[in-house]
Amino acid sequence: MAHIHKHEWSVQFAGSDLYDGASGIILFLAYLGKVTGEEHSTMLAKAALKTLQATLDESKQQWGPGAFQGLSSLIYLFCHLASLWDEPALLDACEELIALLPPLIAKDTTFDIISGVAGCILTLLAVHRVTSSQSALVAAIQCGEHLCQHSCTMKVGSGWKTPQQEIPLAGFSHGCAGIAYSLLALFSLTGIERFKQTALDALAYERTLYVSEVRNWLDLREGDEGKKPADGERQTFMLAWCHGAPGIGLARLACLPYLDDAIIREEIITACQTTADSGFGINHSLCHGDMGNLETLLVAARTLGIPELHESVYRLAGALLDEQKTQDWVAGVPIAVETPGLMTGLAGIGYELLRLADPDTVPSVLLLEAPVPRL
């Protein structure tokens, strides 16, 4: 696959992770086989899994705990494949990987969904839902405690600072929306009150970054020079799963089972309106493109039961499919080079199309949902 380093491109074998590596591609192929009944897709997924397992070595102990980039990528993949293919040995493999997590959790400095303990929590909760694994629960609680210990008090609420980012971020992938969602899900299972309170503090801080004039949340990522935006500098916004209204709306939708009030519902409606009005036409990727933004509207339509949202989802999906008849899918990488990965490339585009076709069988990977229970 093509891989970018700063401003240079290289072609190399895909890595192991969920974001743009083999785990994400295998996950798509496995669900493609499940939904379509095409044995070829399932066999290809199984062959790729053998290669992935054969190439795993001690290097996995050097990874972080993250779900999209880290050891939890493998845990999430194995959990889903075990359920899809009824292969208990893959659940044993999950347990072996979970045993490696404690030191990685303790050393985590990113905290987020992509590569930190927040994504690890959601992966472990998925395993626990399938197996009631005590080791998964214990590791998830360790992740939650780590987040509580490293939360930084702000003027309003709290957030997480990292070595690369001294201002806590809004948003799903690296910010308070995704972390709060993971903590609320963990609170729901454990009843540990500090997880809920830390989540509420994160939501309070994130709300200070909302700008009503544009119906979106500020993107406070620092530039390549590591400088924070100066006072009076032009405000920056993004419209994607990773940063901005689509991801924040999706996170709030996922929080509803644990925290349902008028403010969250208002944020969901606002985020969906902003996404529907302005969130399409950049590229087709899951991470920061049309397919990821479509997922927010799909989950909203299914969660809230609003007919107009259902119509909007399938109208937008139809437009994307019509568009594809005359041009190739556009990946979410510079110069739109074709790439196979889940979050920026073809696997993710295909995965979201499967979600649209059969959302009762294909869980939301952007929410790191557990496998759908077998009947």
N, C-alpha and C positions, 0 to 999 in steps of 0.2 A: 504494500500500500504506500501511497505518498505520505510523507511525514514532514512537518515544518519545524524548523529550529530558528526562532527569531525571524530572519528575513531570507532564509535559504531552504530549498526543498531537497529531499532525498527520497529514494525509493528503497523500502526495506520490508522485511517480514512484519506482519502485525504483531503487536505485543499481546499480553494476556488479558488486559483489563476490559471492563465493560464499556468504557467511553468510546474508544476507537480501535480496540483490539479484538482478539479472537473470541473472548467471552460474549461480547455483544453480538457478533456475527453468528455465533453458534445459537444464542438465544433466539434470534430471529428465525434461523433455519428450522429450529425445533418447533417453534410455534407455527411456522409456515406448513410444516408437515402435518401438524395436529389439525389445523383448520381446513386444509385442502385435501388431506388424506393422501397426498402424493408421497410415496415411499422414498423417492429420490431425495427429497429435501431432508427427511429424517435420517437417511443413510449418510448424507453429506455431513449433517450435524454430528452424527456419531463418529464418523471418521475424523472430523476436525477435533472433537473432544479427545480422542485417543492421542492425537498429536499434541494437544494442549497439555494433557496429563503427563505425557512422556517428556515434555520439555520443562516441567516445573522442577525446581531444585531448591537448594538452600537460599537462593536469592529472594524467595518469597518472604523470608524472615526479615529482609531489609525493606520491605514495602511499608507504606502506611496502612491504616485500618480502613481506608475509604471504600465506598461502594462503587463508584464509577472509576476511580483510579486508586487501587489498593487491594489488599487481601480480601476484602468483602466482595469484590467483583466475582471472585471464584465461588465464595460461599453462596452468593445470590444465584449464580448460574447453576451450581450443583443442586441447590434446593429446588429450583424450577424443573430441571431435567429429571430429578428423582421422582417428582410428582407426575410429570408428563409421561415418562416412560416406565413408571412403576419399578424403579431400580433402587432398592434400599441401600445398596453399596455406596451410592452417591451421597446419601445422608450420613453414612459413616465418614466419608471424605469431608463433609461439612464439619463434623465434630473434630476431626484432626486439625482442620484449619482454625476453628474457633479456639482450640488449645494454644495456638500461636499468638492470639490477639492481645492478651493482657499487657505485655511490654510495649506493644505498638500503640495501644490506647494511652498508656501512661506518657509516652513521648510525643503524642500528637500536638501540633501547634497550629493546625489549620481549622479544626473544629467543625468544618462544614459538611455539606452533603457529598460533594465530589470526592474529596480525598481525606476527610476527617471523620471524627467520631459520630457526627450527626447521621451521616449516611450509613455508618456501621450499625447504629441503633436500629434503623429501619430494616436492614438486612437480617439482623439477629431476630427481630420481631417476626419477620417472615418465616424464618426457620422454626421459631417457637410455635407459631401458629400451625405448622405442619406436624411437628414432632413433640411439642411440649418440652423441648430440651431445656434442662436446668442450666447447663453450661452456657447456652445462648442467653438465657435470662440473666445470669450472673454477669456475663460480659456486657450485656446491654446496660445493666445498672452501673457498671464501672464507667461506661461511656457517659451516662447521664451525670454521674458524680463529677467526672472530668469537666463537663460543660459548666456545671454549677460553680466549680472551683475557679474556673478561668473566665467567668463572665465579668465584664468591666462596667462599673457604674457610670452612667452618663448623666447629663443634666435632667433628662427624662428617661426612665427605664435603664436598660443595660444592653450591651452587645459584646462582640468578640473581636479583639484586636489580634493581629498576627504579625510575625516578623516582616512580612511583605506589605502589610496594610494596617496603618495605625488608626484609621477611622473605621469603626464597625460599619458593615455594609447592609443595605436592604437586599431583598431578593431571595430566590430559591437556592441557587447552586452554591453560593458562597456567603449568603447573608442570613439575616434573622428570620425570614419567612420559613426557610427550610429547617433551620435549627429548632425553631419553636414547634413546628409540626412534629419533629422527631421526639421532642421532649413531652409533648402532650400525649402522643401515642404511648410513650413509655409510662407516663403517669397513669394512663387509663388501665394499663396492665398491672402496675405495681402498687398504685395508691400512694406513692411517695410524694408528699405535698410539695417539696422544694422543686421537683421537676416542673410541676404546673406553675409555680410562682416564677421560676426563671423564664419559662416560656412567656408568661404574661408580661414580664419586664421587657423581654425582647420585642414583643409586639408593640408595647408602649413606645419604645425607642424607634422602631421602624416607622411608626405613624408620624413621628416628627419629620420624616423625610418625604412625606407625601406632599405633592404640589397640586392643589385643586385646579389651577388654571389649565393644566395639561392632563389631568386625571391619571397621573403616574407618579412613581416613586423615584427619587434621585438616585443616579448611579454615581457613587462616590469612589469608584476605583481610582487608584493613583496611577499616574502615567509611567512610562518606561524609566523616567528619571527618578522615580520614587518620591515625587513631590505631591503633596496634597493640593487640591484646587485652592487658589487664592480667593480671598473675599472679593466678591463682585465679579468673579470670573463667570463666564457663561455656564449655566446649569446644563448638565448632561443627563439624558434619559435613554433607556433602551426598551425595546418591546420584544421580550423573548422569555422562554422558560428560565434561562439562566439569570437574567437581570431584567427587572421591570414588571409591569402590570400582569402579563400572562402567567409568569411563574408565581407571583405573589397571590394572584387570584386562585391558581391551582392549589397552592399551599393552604389558603384559607378554606377552600372547599374540603380539603382533606382533614382540616381541623374541626369541622362541624360536628362530627360524632362526639367530640370531647369538649367543645366550647362553642356554643351556639347563642349568639346574641345579635342585637340589631346592628351593632358596629361592623361585625364580621360580615353579615349579610349585605350591608351597604357596600363594603369594600369589594365583595365578590361581584356584585352587579356592576360597580364602577370598572373593575378590572376587565370584566367580560365585554363591556361596551367599548372600552379603549382597545382591547384586543381585536374585536370584530371590526371596528372602524379603521384601525391603522396598523394592525399587526401582520399584514400579509403582503407578499410580493418581493421579499428580499432574497430568500433562498428556500429550499424545501426541507431543511434539516430539523431534527428533533431539538437540539440544544438551543439554537438561535434562529429558527426559521419557521416556515408555515406549518409543518407537521407538529412541532411542539406547541405552537399557539393553538392549533386546532384541537389538541388534547385538552386544553383548558376549557374550551367551549363544549367539547364532548362530555367531560366530567360534569360541567355545570348543568348541561341539559339533562343528564341522567340523574344527577343528585337533586336538582331543584324541580324537575318535572315541568319545565316551561316549554310549551310547544314551539314558540317562536325561536328558542335556542336550538331545538332539534332541527328546525327548518334551516336555520343559519348554518349549522354544522354541515349538513348534507348539500346545501347549495355551494358552500365554499369548497367542500371536497369534490363535488362535481366539476367545479371550475378548474381545480387543480388537475383532475384527470383529463379534462378537455385540453388543457394547456399542454399536458404531457404528450398528447398525440402529435403535436407539431414541434416539440423541442424536448431535449433530454432533461432528466431531473437535475436540479442545481444543488450541489453539495454546499455545506456550510463552511467552506475553507476558502482561502484567498484564491482568486482567479477561477473559482468554481471547478477546480480539478476533481475528476471523479475519484471518490474514495469509498471503500466498502464498509466503514465502521458504523456503529450504532448511533452515536450522538451527532455526528457531522455528515454521515454518508448514506449509502444505499440501504444498509441493513435497517437503519432507523426509519427511513422513508417507508420501506416495506412493512416494518413492524406497526407503524401507525395506520397504514392501510388495513392491516389485519385487525387492529383495534376497531376501526370504523366498520369493518365487515362483521365482526363477531366479538363485541365488547364483553359478552358474558363468558367467553372462553379465554380471551387474551387480556391479562391484567395490565395495569398502567405501569410501565417501567419507569416513567418519569416520577411517579410517586413511590417507586420501589415496593409495589404491592406484592403480597404473597401469592403463590400459585392458587388458582381457583380449586377448591376442594373437589376431589373426584366423587362422583355419585356412587 
